[in-house]
Amino acid sequence: MTGLHTDPAAALAAAGRHLAALGLSPGTSGNLSLRTADGILVTPTGRPLAALEASGLSLLDPGGRVRTGPPPTKEVPLHLAVHDRLAGAAAVVHLHSTYAVALACTEPDDPDDALIPFTPYAVMRLGRVPLLPYAHPGTPELADGVRHLPEDTAAFLLAQHGPVIVGRDLDEAVGRAVELEQACRLQFALAPAPRVRTLTPAQRAHLTTRTRRTAGNPTEDPE
């Protein structure tokens, strides 16, 4: 899928457009990153993945500071933590795909393995899929949860938020993202109705306050 692009920025933009075309990235949700020889390429804030262009990406140094390009996604701390913690995480895909988000809003029997192994493909491509506790989007606390994951984690879920998938390259990460969404869909079709979890009143109040604070700057708080 991205193998036709030798330029990392063109490959990352193509991956984002591909995921959007599959319906896995509604609106301006979702963000991607790719470790390169020049730094870490990330998608910009407030930009739909469907509209990504190679020239519109952000290039970060290893500490997350912008070298070139527009303001990056607010989930930079999450991406940096994933690149730092997970072995082979050259590419990182974070989506708000419907069925994976739905699974992230449930109470699994085992939070260390939220995905029921219905098919061999999910086991082979994804392995165990942990569900991390809720933390507000774009915060250091969200990134902190990553540091407790097994180093060989290929995909995990952020409670009430969505999936994060990694790969040794973009094609592997994108392929795993598609596999995870299908596996989550299959789980809802086959498994008994799960116990669902909603945001608490305190979590809702925090998000409402932040939304009002950023209302005058609509680009401050998108993905």
TORFILO-790591 format. One record per residue (C-alpha): z, x, y; residue in one letter. Coordinates in Angstrom, 2 decimals, m for minus. Each point is the difference from the previous one (the first is absolute). Example, Ala and Ser with C-alpha at 12.3 -4.5 7.8 and 13.67 -1.06 7.14 Angstrom:
2
<lodo><Z>7.80</Z><X>12.30</X><Y>m4.50</Y><residuo>A</residuo></lodo>
<lodo><Z>m0.66</Z><X>1.37</X><Y>3.44</Y><residuo>S</residuo></lodo>
//
This chain:
223
<lodo><Z>0.00</Z><X>0.00</X><Y>0.00</Y><residuo>M</residuo></lodo>
<lodo><Z>0.91</Z><X>2.76</X><Y>2.48</Y><residuo>T</residuo></lodo>
<lodo><Z>m1.68</Z><X>2.76</X><Y>m2.01</Y><residuo>G</residuo></lodo>
<lodo><Z>m3.15</Z><X>m0.39</X><Y>2.10</Y><residuo>L</residuo></lodo>
<lodo><Z>1.89</Z><X>1.33</X><Y>3.03</Y><residuo>H</residuo></lodo>
<lodo><Z>0.74</Z><X>3.72</X><Y>0.17</Y><residuo>T</residuo></lodo>
<lodo><Z>1.69</Z><X>m0.37</X><Y>3.39</Y><residuo>D</residuo></lodo>
<lodo><Z>3.67</Z><X>m1.04</X><Y>m0.45</Y><residuo>P</residuo></lodo>
<lodo><Z>0.00</Z><X>m2.24</X><Y>3.07</Y><residuo>A</residuo></lodo>
<lodo><Z>m3.13</Z><X>m1.82</X><Y>m1.14</Y><residuo>A</residuo></lodo>
<lodo><Z>1.49</Z><X>m0.41</X><Y>m3.47</Y><residuo>A</residuo></lodo>
<lodo><Z>3.27</Z><X>m1.42</X><Y>1.35</Y><residuo>L</residuo></lodo>
<lodo><Z>m1.81</Z><X>m2.46</X><Y>2.25</Y><residuo>A</residuo></lodo>
<lodo><Z>m2.22</Z><X>m1.08</X><Y>m2.90</Y><residuo>A</residuo></lodo>
<lodo><Z>3.04</Z><X>m0.53</X><Y>m2.22</Y><residuo>A</residuo></lodo>
<lodo><Z>1.61</Z><X>m2.24</X><Y>2.60</Y><residuo>G</residuo></lodo>
<lodo><Z>m3.14</Z><X>m2.07</X><Y>0.43</Y><residuo>R</residuo></lodo>
<lodo><Z>m0.34</Z><X>m0.33</X><Y>m3.77</Y><residuo>H</residuo></lodo>
<lodo><Z>3.58</Z><X>m1.27</X><Y>m0.40</Y><residuo>L</residuo></lodo>
<lodo><Z>m0.52</Z><X>m2.48</X><Y>2.84</Y><residuo>A</residuo></lodo>
<lodo><Z>m3.22</Z><X>m1.25</X><Y>m1.60</Y><residuo>A</residuo></lodo>
<lodo><Z>1.96</Z><X>m0.70</X><Y>m3.18</Y><residuo>L</residuo></lodo>
<lodo><Z>2.39</Z><X>m2.18</X><Y>2.00</Y><residuo>G</residuo></lodo>
<lodo><Z>2.97</Z><X>2.33</X><Y>m0.45</Y><residuo>L</residuo></lodo>
<lodo><Z>0.63</Z><X>0.66</X><Y>3.70</Y><residuo>S</residuo></lodo>
<lodo><Z>0.22</Z><X>m3.19</X><Y>2.11</Y><residuo>P</residuo></lodo>
<lodo><Z>m0.16</Z><X>0.31</X><Y>3.78</Y><residuo>G</residuo></lodo>
<lodo><Z>1.26</Z><X>3.32</X><Y>1.33</Y><residuo>T</residuo></lodo>
<lodo><Z>2.32</Z><X>0.54</X><Y>m2.96</Y><residuo>S</residuo></lodo>
<lodo><Z>m0.10</Z><X>3.05</X><Y>m2.23</Y><residuo>G</residuo></lodo>
<lodo><Z>m0.25</Z><X>3.71</X><Y>0.68</Y><residuo>N</residuo></lodo>
<lodo><Z>m1.32</Z><X>3.06</X><Y>m1.82</Y><residuo>L</residuo></lodo>
<lodo><Z>0.51</Z><X>3.74</X><Y>0.19</Y><residuo>S</residuo></lodo>
<lodo><Z>m1.64</Z><X>3.06</X><Y>m1.49</Y><residuo>L</residuo></lodo>
<lodo><Z>1.28</Z><X>3.58</X><Y>m0.10</Y><residuo>R</residuo></lodo>
<lodo><Z>m2.72</Z><X>2.45</X><Y>1.04</Y><residuo>T</residuo></lodo>
<lodo><Z>m0.28</Z><X>3.69</X><Y>0.78</Y><residuo>A</residuo></lodo>
<lodo><Z>0.31</Z><X>m0.84</X><Y>3.72</Y><residuo>D</residuo></lodo>
<lodo><Z>3.00</Z><X>m2.32</X><Y>m0.23</Y><residuo>G</residuo></lodo>
<lodo><Z>0.65</Z><X>m3.60</X><Y>m1.01</Y><residuo>I</residuo></lodo>
<lodo><Z>m2.60</Z><X>m2.61</X><Y>0.91</Y><residuo>L</residuo></lodo>
<lodo><Z>1.45</Z><X>m3.47</X><Y>0.57</Y><residuo>V</residuo></lodo>
<lodo><Z>m1.35</Z><X>m3.34</X><Y>1.10</Y><residuo>T</residuo></lodo>
<lodo><Z>0.75</Z><X>m1.06</X><Y>3.60</Y><residuo>P</residuo></lodo>
<lodo><Z>2.37</Z><X>m2.74</X><Y>1.08</Y><residuo>T</residuo></lodo>
<lodo><Z>m1.36</Z><X>m3.47</X><Y>0.66</Y><residuo>G</residuo></lodo>
<lodo><Z>m3.40</Z><X>0.70</X><Y>m1.56</Y><residuo>R</residuo></lodo>
<lodo><Z>m1.24</Z><X>m2.14</X><Y>m2.92</Y><residuo>P</residuo></lodo>
<lodo><Z>m0.93</Z><X>2.03</X><Y>m3.05</Y><residuo>L</residuo></lodo>
<lodo><Z>m3.29</Z><X>m1.93</X><Y>0.00</Y><residuo>A</residuo></lodo>
<lodo><Z>m0.92</Z><X>1.62</X><Y>3.32</Y><residuo>A</residuo></lodo>
<lodo><Z>0.96</Z><X>3.61</X><Y>m0.76</Y><residuo>L</residuo></lodo>
<lodo><Z>m2.28</Z><X>2.79</X><Y>1.15</Y><residuo>E</residuo></lodo>
<lodo><Z>0.36</Z><X>3.71</X><Y>m0.69</Y><residuo>A</residuo></lodo>
<lodo><Z>0.19</Z><X>0.76</X><Y>3.72</Y><residuo>S</residuo></lodo>
<lodo><Z>2.88</Z><X>m2.43</X><Y>0.50</Y><residuo>G</residuo></lodo>
<lodo><Z>2.59</Z><X>1.56</X><Y>m2.32</Y><residuo>L</residuo></lodo>
<lodo><Z>3.13</Z><X>1.92</X><Y>0.97</Y><residuo>S</residuo></lodo>
<lodo><Z>0.60</Z><X>3.58</X><Y>m1.15</Y><residuo>L</residuo></lodo>
<lodo><Z>3.65</Z><X>1.02</X><Y>m0.33</Y><residuo>L</residuo></lodo>
<lodo><Z>1.69</Z><X>3.32</X><Y>m0.52</Y><residuo>D</residuo></lodo>
<lodo><Z>2.44</Z><X>0.32</X><Y>m2.95</Y><residuo>P</residuo></lodo>
<lodo><Z>2.85</Z><X>m1.22</X><Y>2.20</Y><residuo>G</residuo></lodo>
<lodo><Z>m1.81</Z><X>m3.19</X><Y>0.96</Y><residuo>G</residuo></lodo>
<lodo><Z>m1.05</Z><X>1.00</X><Y>3.53</Y><residuo>R</residuo></lodo>
<lodo><Z>m3.45</Z><X>m1.15</X><Y>1.10</Y><residuo>V</residuo></lodo>
<lodo><Z>m2.51</Z><X>2.81</X><Y>0.29</Y><residuo>R</residuo></lodo>
<lodo><Z>m3.06</Z><X>m2.12</X><Y>0.79</Y><residuo>T</residuo></lodo>
<lodo><Z>m0.96</Z><X>m3.65</X><Y>0.08</Y><residuo>G</residuo></lodo>
<lodo><Z>1.64</Z><X>m3.29</X><Y>0.98</Y><residuo>P</residuo></lodo>
<lodo><Z>3.63</Z><X>m1.03</X><Y>m0.59</Y><residuo>P</residuo></lodo>
<lodo><Z>0.56</Z><X>m0.16</X><Y>m3.76</Y><residuo>P</residuo></lodo>
<lodo><Z>1.45</Z><X>m2.77</X><Y>m2.11</Y><residuo>T</residuo></lodo>
<lodo><Z>3.71</Z><X>m0.63</X><Y>0.51</Y><residuo>K</residuo></lodo>
<lodo><Z>0.46</Z><X>0.77</X><Y>m3.69</Y><residuo>E</residuo></lodo>
<lodo><Z>m0.48</Z><X>3.73</X><Y>0.51</Y><residuo>V</residuo></lodo>
<lodo><Z>3.60</Z><X>0.73</X><Y>m1.18</Y><residuo>P</residuo></lodo>
<lodo><Z>m0.74</Z><X>m1.86</X><Y>m3.23</Y><residuo>L</residuo></lodo>
<lodo><Z>m3.22</Z><X>1.92</X><Y>m0.60</Y><residuo>H</residuo></lodo>
<lodo><Z>1.62</Z><X>3.37</X><Y>0.74</Y><residuo>L</residuo></lodo>
<lodo><Z>2.83</Z><X>m0.76</X><Y>m2.41</Y><residuo>A</residuo></lodo>
<lodo><Z>m2.46</Z><X>m0.95</X><Y>m2.74</Y><residuo>V</residuo></lodo>
<lodo><Z>m2.09</Z><X>3.14</X><Y>0.49</Y><residuo>H</residuo></lodo>
<lodo><Z>3.17</Z><X>2.09</X><Y>m0.08</Y><residuo>D</residuo></lodo>
<lodo><Z>1.66</Z><X>m1.65</X><Y>m3.01</Y><residuo>R</residuo></lodo>
<lodo><Z>m2.64</Z><X>m1.07</X><Y>m2.49</Y><residuo>L</residuo></lodo>
<lodo><Z>m1.91</Z><X>2.57</X><Y>m2.01</Y><residuo>A</residuo></lodo>
<lodo><Z>m3.74</Z><X>m0.17</X><Y>0.43</Y><residuo>G</residuo></lodo>
<lodo><Z>0.18</Z><X>m2.44</X><Y>2.93</Y><residuo>A</residuo></lodo>
<lodo><Z>m3.01</Z><X>1.28</X><Y>1.91</Y><residuo>A</residuo></lodo>
<lodo><Z>m1.01</Z><X>m3.57</X><Y>0.85</Y><residuo>A</residuo></lodo>
<lodo><Z>2.35</Z><X>m2.86</X><Y>0.89</Y><residuo>V</residuo></lodo>
<lodo><Z>m0.94</Z><X>m3.69</X><Y>0.23</Y><residuo>V</residuo></lodo>
<lodo><Z>2.38</Z><X>m2.61</X><Y>1.41</Y><residuo>H</residuo></lodo>
<lodo><Z>m1.21</Z><X>m3.61</X><Y>m0.10</Y><residuo>L</residuo></lodo>
<lodo><Z>1.17</Z><X>m3.57</X><Y>0.53</Y><residuo>H</residuo></lodo>
<lodo><Z>m2.05</Z><X>m1.35</X><Y>m2.91</Y><residuo>S</residuo></lodo>
<lodo><Z>1.03</Z><X>m3.52</X><Y>m0.97</Y><residuo>T</residuo></lodo>
<lodo><Z>1.28</Z><X>0.31</X><Y>m3.56</Y><residuo>Y</residuo></lodo>
<lodo><Z>1.68</Z><X>3.37</X><Y>0.46</Y><residuo>A</residuo></lodo>
<lodo><Z>1.79</Z><X>m1.32</X><Y>3.09</Y><residuo>V</residuo></lodo>
<lodo><Z>1.03</Z><X>m3.08</X><Y>m1.98</Y><residuo>A</residuo></lodo>
<lodo><Z>1.46</Z><X>2.18</X><Y>m2.76</Y><residuo>L</residuo></lodo>
<lodo><Z>1.84</Z><X>2.01</X><Y>2.66</Y><residuo>A</residuo></lodo>
<lodo><Z>1.74</Z><X>m3.25</X><Y>1.01</Y><residuo>C</residuo></lodo>
<lodo><Z>1.52</Z><X>m0.56</X><Y>m3.45</Y><residuo>T</residuo></lodo>
<lodo><Z>3.10</Z><X>1.21</X><Y>m1.81</Y><residuo>E</residuo></lodo>
<lodo><Z>m1.25</Z><X>1.86</X><Y>m3.10</Y><residuo>P</residuo></lodo>
<lodo><Z>2.20</Z><X>0.55</X><Y>m3.02</Y><residuo>D</residuo></lodo>
<lodo><Z>m0.44</Z><X>3.74</X><Y>0.52</Y><residuo>D</residuo></lodo>
<lodo><Z>m0.59</Z><X>1.21</X><Y>3.59</Y><residuo>P</residuo></lodo>
<lodo><Z>m1.01</Z><X>3.37</X><Y>m1.40</Y><residuo>D</residuo></lodo>
<lodo><Z>m2.92</Z><X>m1.67</X><Y>m1.79</Y><residuo>D</residuo></lodo>
<lodo><Z>m1.00</Z><X>m3.24</X><Y>1.71</Y><residuo>A</residuo></lodo>
<lodo><Z>m3.39</Z><X>m0.30</X><Y>m1.73</Y><residuo>L</residuo></lodo>
<lodo><Z>0.01</Z><X>m1.59</X><Y>m3.46</Y><residuo>I</residuo></lodo>
<lodo><Z>m2.29</Z><X>2.06</X><Y>m2.30</Y><residuo>P</residuo></lodo>
<lodo><Z>m2.43</Z><X>m2.70</X><Y>m1.08</Y><residuo>F</residuo></lodo>
<lodo><Z>m3.04</Z><X>2.29</X><Y>m0.32</Y><residuo>T</residuo></lodo>
<lodo><Z>m0.51</Z><X>3.61</X><Y>m1.06</Y><residuo>P</residuo></lodo>
<lodo><Z>m2.01</Z><X>0.63</X><Y>3.16</Y><residuo>Y</residuo></lodo>
<lodo><Z>2.94</Z><X>m0.65</X><Y>2.29</Y><residuo>A</residuo></lodo>
<lodo><Z>2.17</Z><X>2.30</X><Y>m2.09</Y><residuo>V</residuo></lodo>
<lodo><Z>m2.59</Z><X>2.78</X><Y>m0.10</Y><residuo>M</residuo></lodo>
<lodo><Z>m0.96</Z><X>m0.15</X><Y>3.67</Y><residuo>R</residuo></lodo>
<lodo><Z>3.25</Z><X>m1.03</X><Y>1.66</Y><residuo>L</residuo></lodo>
<lodo><Z>2.92</Z><X>0.76</X><Y>m2.32</Y><residuo>G</residuo></lodo>
<lodo><Z>3.34</Z><X>m1.34</X><Y>1.20</Y><residuo>R</residuo></lodo>
<lodo><Z>m0.17</Z><X>m1.76</X><Y>3.38</Y><residuo>V</residuo></lodo>
<lodo><Z>3.38</Z><X>0.06</X><Y>1.80</Y><residuo>P</residuo></lodo>
<lodo><Z>1.06</Z><X>m2.55</X><Y>2.61</Y><residuo>L</residuo></lodo>
<lodo><Z>1.80</Z><X>1.63</X><Y>2.94</Y><residuo>L</residuo></lodo>
<lodo><Z>2.67</Z><X>m1.88</X><Y>1.97</Y><residuo>P</residuo></lodo>
<lodo><Z>m0.98</Z><X>m1.67</X><Y>3.24</Y><residuo>Y</residuo></lodo>
<lodo><Z>m0.18</Z><X>2.05</X><Y>3.18</Y><residuo>A</residuo></lodo>
<lodo><Z>m1.62</Z><X>m0.98</X><Y>3.28</Y><residuo>H</residuo></lodo>
<lodo><Z>m3.67</Z><X>1.04</X><Y>0.29</Y><residuo>P</residuo></lodo>
<lodo><Z>m0.74</Z><X>3.22</X><Y>1.85</Y><residuo>G</residuo></lodo>
<lodo><Z>3.56</Z><X>1.32</X><Y>m0.16</Y><residuo>T</residuo></lodo>
<lodo><Z>1.47</Z><X>3.24</X><Y>m1.39</Y><residuo>P</residuo></lodo>
<lodo><Z>2.05</Z><X>m2.14</X><Y>m2.38</Y><residuo>E</residuo></lodo>
<lodo><Z>m3.20</Z><X>m1.21</X><Y>m1.64</Y><residuo>L</residuo></lodo>
<lodo><Z>m1.07</Z><X>3.59</X><Y>m0.56</Y><residuo>A</residuo></lodo>
<lodo><Z>3.45</Z><X>1.00</X><Y>m1.28</Y><residuo>D</residuo></lodo>
<lodo><Z>m0.40</Z><X>m2.17</X><Y>m3.08</Y><residuo>G</residuo></lodo>
<lodo><Z>m3.01</Z><X>2.03</X><Y>m1.10</Y><residuo>V</residuo></lodo>
<lodo><Z>2.10</Z><X>3.14</X><Y>m0.40</Y><residuo>R</residuo></lodo>
<lodo><Z>1.79</Z><X>m1.49</X><Y>m3.02</Y><residuo>H</residuo></lodo>
<lodo><Z>m3.16</Z><X>m0.80</X><Y>m1.96</Y><residuo>L</residuo></lodo>
<lodo><Z>m1.02</Z><X>1.97</X><Y>m3.10</Y><residuo>P</residuo></lodo>
<lodo><Z>m2.50</Z><X>2.66</X><Y>1.01</Y><residuo>E</residuo></lodo>
<lodo><Z>m2.66</Z><X>m1.35</X><Y>m2.37</Y><residuo>D</residuo></lodo>
<lodo><Z>0.02</Z><X>m3.51</X><Y>1.53</Y><residuo>T</residuo></lodo>
<lodo><Z>m3.55</Z><X>m1.32</X><Y>0.42</Y><residuo>A</residuo></lodo>
<lodo><Z>0.84</Z><X>m3.28</X><Y>1.74</Y><residuo>A</residuo></lodo>
<lodo><Z>3.05</Z><X>m1.81</X><Y>1.33</Y><residuo>F</residuo></lodo>
<lodo><Z>0.87</Z><X>m3.17</X><Y>1.87</Y><residuo>L</residuo></lodo>
<lodo><Z>1.85</Z><X>m0.39</X><Y>3.28</Y><residuo>L</residuo></lodo>
<lodo><Z>2.20</Z><X>m3.11</X><Y>m0.13</Y><residuo>A</residuo></lodo>
<lodo><Z>m1.34</Z><X>m2.87</X><Y>2.15</Y><residuo>Q</residuo></lodo>
<lodo><Z>m2.79</Z><X>2.31</X><Y>1.15</Y><residuo>H</residuo></lodo>
<lodo><Z>m2.64</Z><X>1.21</X><Y>m2.44</Y><residuo>G</residuo></lodo>
<lodo><Z>m1.32</Z><X>2.72</X><Y>m2.28</Y><residuo>P</residuo></lodo>
<lodo><Z>m0.40</Z><X>3.75</X><Y>0.50</Y><residuo>V</residuo></lodo>
<lodo><Z>m2.38</Z><X>1.83</X><Y>m2.32</Y><residuo>I</residuo></lodo>
<lodo><Z>m0.76</Z><X>3.71</X><Y>m0.26</Y><residuo>V</residuo></lodo>
<lodo><Z>m2.73</Z><X>2.09</X><Y>m1.56</Y><residuo>G</residuo></lodo>
<lodo><Z>m1.23</Z><X>3.55</X><Y>m0.36</Y><residuo>R</residuo></lodo>
<lodo><Z>m2.98</Z><X>m1.17</X><Y>2.03</Y><residuo>D</residuo></lodo>
<lodo><Z>m1.11</Z><X>m3.17</X><Y>1.77</Y><residuo>L</residuo></lodo>
<lodo><Z>m1.94</Z><X>m1.38</X><Y>m2.95</Y><residuo>D</residuo></lodo>
<lodo><Z>3.07</Z><X>0.20</X><Y>m2.24</Y><residuo>E</residuo></lodo>
<lodo><Z>2.27</Z><X>m1.59</X><Y>2.60</Y><residuo>A</residuo></lodo>
<lodo><Z>m2.45</Z><X>m2.82</X><Y>0.73</Y><residuo>V</residuo></lodo>
<lodo><Z>m0.60</Z><X>m0.62</X><Y>m3.70</Y><residuo>G</residuo></lodo>
<lodo><Z>3.73</Z><X>m0.22</X><Y>m0.62</Y><residuo>R</residuo></lodo>
<lodo><Z>0.41</Z><X>m2.40</X><Y>2.94</Y><residuo>A</residuo></lodo>
<lodo><Z>m2.57</Z><X>m2.35</X><Y>m1.51</Y><residuo>V</residuo></lodo>
<lodo><Z>1.64</Z><X>0.31</X><Y>m3.43</Y><residuo>E</residuo></lodo>
<lodo><Z>3.43</Z><X>m0.77</X><Y>1.44</Y><residuo>L</residuo></lodo>
<lodo><Z>m1.16</Z><X>m3.13</X><Y>1.80</Y><residuo>E</residuo></lodo>
<lodo><Z>m1.66</Z><X>m1.27</X><Y>m3.18</Y><residuo>Q</residuo></lodo>
<lodo><Z>3.11</Z><X>0.79</X><Y>m2.07</Y><residuo>A</residuo></lodo>
<lodo><Z>2.22</Z><X>m1.86</X><Y>2.47</Y><residuo>C</residuo></lodo>
<lodo><Z>m2.34</Z><X>m2.98</X><Y>m0.11</Y><residuo>R</residuo></lodo>
<lodo><Z>0.11</Z><X>0.02</X><Y>m3.78</Y><residuo>L</residuo></lodo>
<lodo><Z>3.78</Z><X>0.16</X><Y>0.06</Y><residuo>Q</residuo></lodo>
<lodo><Z>0.23</Z><X>m3.18</X><Y>2.07</Y><residuo>F</residuo></lodo>
<lodo><Z>m2.43</Z><X>m1.71</X><Y>m2.36</Y><residuo>A</residuo></lodo>
<lodo><Z>1.84</Z><X>0.94</X><Y>m3.21</Y><residuo>L</residuo></lodo>
<lodo><Z>3.67</Z><X>0.54</X><Y>0.78</Y><residuo>A</residuo></lodo>
<lodo><Z>2.61</Z><X>m2.73</X><Y>0.58</Y><residuo>P</residuo></lodo>
<lodo><Z>0.63</Z><X>m0.92</X><Y>3.63</Y><residuo>A</residuo></lodo>
<lodo><Z>1.86</Z><X>2.96</X><Y>1.53</Y><residuo>P</residuo></lodo>
<lodo><Z>3.11</Z><X>m0.03</X><Y>2.13</Y><residuo>R</residuo></lodo>
<lodo><Z>m1.23</Z><X>0.28</X><Y>3.57</Y><residuo>V</residuo></lodo>
<lodo><Z>1.71</Z><X>1.74</X><Y>2.89</Y><residuo>R</residuo></lodo>
<lodo><Z>m0.34</Z><X>m0.80</X><Y>3.70</Y><residuo>T</residuo></lodo>
<lodo><Z>0.89</Z><X>1.93</X><Y>3.11</Y><residuo>L</residuo></lodo>
<lodo><Z>3.62</Z><X>m0.42</X><Y>1.01</Y><residuo>T</residuo></lodo>
<lodo><Z>0.95</Z><X>m1.59</X><Y>3.36</Y><residuo>P</residuo></lodo>
<lodo><Z>0.96</Z><X>3.45</X><Y>1.30</Y><residuo>A</residuo></lodo>
<lodo><Z>m3.34</Z><X>1.49</X><Y>m1.03</Y><residuo>Q</residuo></lodo>
<lodo><Z>m1.87</Z><X>m2.89</X><Y>1.62</Y><residuo>R</residuo></lodo>
<lodo><Z>2.02</Z><X>0.38</X><Y>3.21</Y><residuo>A</residuo></lodo>
<lodo><Z>m0.77</Z><X>3.73</X><Y>0.15</Y><residuo>H</residuo></lodo>
<lodo><Z>m3.72</Z><X>m0.61</X><Y>m0.42</Y><residuo>L</residuo></lodo>
<lodo><Z>0.01</Z><X>m2.82</X><Y>2.58</Y><residuo>T</residuo></lodo>
<lodo><Z>1.74</Z><X>2.22</X><Y>2.55</Y><residuo>T</residuo></lodo>
<lodo><Z>m2.44</Z><X>2.84</X><Y>m0.58</Y><residuo>R</residuo></lodo>
<lodo><Z>m2.98</Z><X>m2.35</X><Y>0.24</Y><residuo>T</residuo></lodo>
<lodo><Z>1.20</Z><X>m1.33</X><Y>3.36</Y><residuo>R</residuo></lodo>
<lodo><Z>0.63</Z><X>3.54</X><Y>1.23</Y><residuo>R</residuo></lodo>
<lodo><Z>m3.55</Z><X>1.09</X><Y>m0.83</Y><residuo>T</residuo></lodo>
<lodo><Z>m1.72</Z><X>m3.22</X><Y>1.10</Y><residuo>A</residuo></lodo>
<lodo><Z>m1.15</Z><X>1.66</X><Y>3.20</Y><residuo>G</residuo></lodo>
<lodo><Z>m1.63</Z><X>2.82</X><Y>m1.96</Y><residuo>N</residuo></lodo>
<lodo><Z>m1.94</Z><X>m1.54</X><Y>m2.92</Y><residuo>P</residuo></lodo>
<lodo><Z>m1.06</Z><X>3.40</X><Y>m1.35</Y><residuo>T</residuo></lodo>
<lodo><Z>3.54</Z><X>1.33</X><Y>m0.28</Y><residuo>E</residuo></lodo>
<lodo><Z>1.05</Z><X>m1.71</X><Y>m3.22</Y><residuo>D</residuo></lodo>
<lodo><Z>m3.07</Z><X>m0.73</X><Y>m2.20</Y><residuo>P</residuo></lodo>
<lodo><Z>m0.69</Z><X>1.94</X><Y>m3.17</Y><residuo>E</residuo></lodo>
//
